[in-house]
Amino acid sequence: MTIVSFNFTKIEAEKKDPAKGKININNNVTIENVEEKDLSLGNQKQKVLNFTFEFTSKYDPDAGNIKLIGSVLYMEDAKKVKEILDGWKKDKKLPKDIMTRILNVVLNKSNVQALILSEQVGLPPPIPLPKVQAEQKTTS
């Protein structure tokens, strides 16, 4: 229903030896854990789900890496919270609509943070950036 908060709990960026030639960048995001938490809203407590995630950008050959760990708080009605939590505890699976929503938020925030970190440590950007191409004129 609603994403209540997003935060990073750990941020790492490391540049190793300068790579020669082509660098492949592999980005990956995983949901590490899902747990129920109580969120105080005024004098009421609301059950929310806390999704812990890990976002990584690995530079191959071993030129460096970026790792972001954080959490997303997701508010839903109590019945749905229980369903999602039971599914996660049973087989580490989430409903497709919830997974899509959480991963999109994580990717949006993490890609921006990874882009900033890559610049700060001198690594190539982990996501392709738009480029302006000069127009080629053909003469006949």
N, C-alpha and C positions, 0 to 999 in steps of 0.2 A: 504494500500500500504506500508507505512513505519511508524514504531514507532520512533518518534523523541526524546522523553525523558521520563524518569521515575523518580519519586521522592517521598519520604515519607514526609508528612507534619506534622504527629503526630505519636509518638511511645510511647506506654504504656506497661509496664510489671509489674505485681503485684503477689507476692507470699503471700498467706494467711496462715492459720494454716496448719501444715503438715497433709497430708491426710493419713489415715490408710487404708490398704488393696488396692484393685484394683482402679486405677484411669483411668477414660475414658477421652479422649481428643477429643473434637469436633472442627474441623477446618471449617471455613466458609469464603467465599469471596463473596461480593456483589458489583455491580456497583451502586453507589448512585446517580450519576448525569452524564449527558453528555451535554457539551456546546461547542459552536463554539468560537474559539479565532483566533486572527491574529498573525501570526508568521512572523517576519521580516527576510527576506533572502536577504542580500545586500540592494539594493534599492527597492526590491519588497516585497509585503505582500502576504503571502500564508494563506489561510483558513485552520485551523487544528481543530481537535476535542479534547477536554480535557475530559477524562474519570476520574471521581473521584471514588475511590474504598475504601472499608473497609475490612480488613482481620482480623479475630478473631480466637484465640485458647482459648477455655474454658475448664478448668480442673474440672471434676466432680468426687467425691463430691467437693464442693467449695474450691479447693486448690489454685486457682489462675487463671489469665487470661493474655493474650497478645492481644493487639489491635494495628493495623497498619492502618493508613489512608494516602492516597497519591493520586497521579494522573499520568496518562499516556497521553502524547500528541501523536496523531495519524494523519499523513498526508495522504490525499487522494485528488483526483481531486474534483473540486468544486461541480460538479453534485452529486457525491457519498456522499460528506459531507452533502449536503442538504437532500438527501434521508435518510441517517442514522439519522440525527437530527430530521427530520419530523417524522420518525418511533418512535423515543424515546419520542418526545413530545406527540404523539398520544396515545401510550399504553405502554410506558416504555420497549419496546422490541428492540433488536438489531439483525441484520442479523447474522445467525449462524457462518459464517466464521469470521466475525469481533469479535463477542463475544468470540469465541474459541481463537483467536489470543491474544486478550487483557487479557483474564483470564489466559492463559498460561504464559504470561510475568509477570502478577501480582503474580501468584502462585510461579513461579521460584524465583523471588526476595524476596517475603514475607516469603516463607519457610526458606530461608537461614537466613534472619534477625530474624525470630522467633526462630530459632535454637540457634543463638548467644544469644538472650535475655533470653531464657529459661535457658541457662547455667549460665548467669550472675546473675540471681535471684534465682537459685537453684530449678527450676522446671524440670520435666522430658522433654525430647525432644518432640516437638509436632508432629514430623514425625518419623516413624520407621527408625532406623539406621541399617545398615548391621552389622551382627555379624558373627564371626568366630566360627564354630562348630568343636569340637575335633572329629576326626573320631573314630568310635567304631569298634574295630576288634572283629570278632567272631572266637572263637576257636572250632574246632570240634574234 
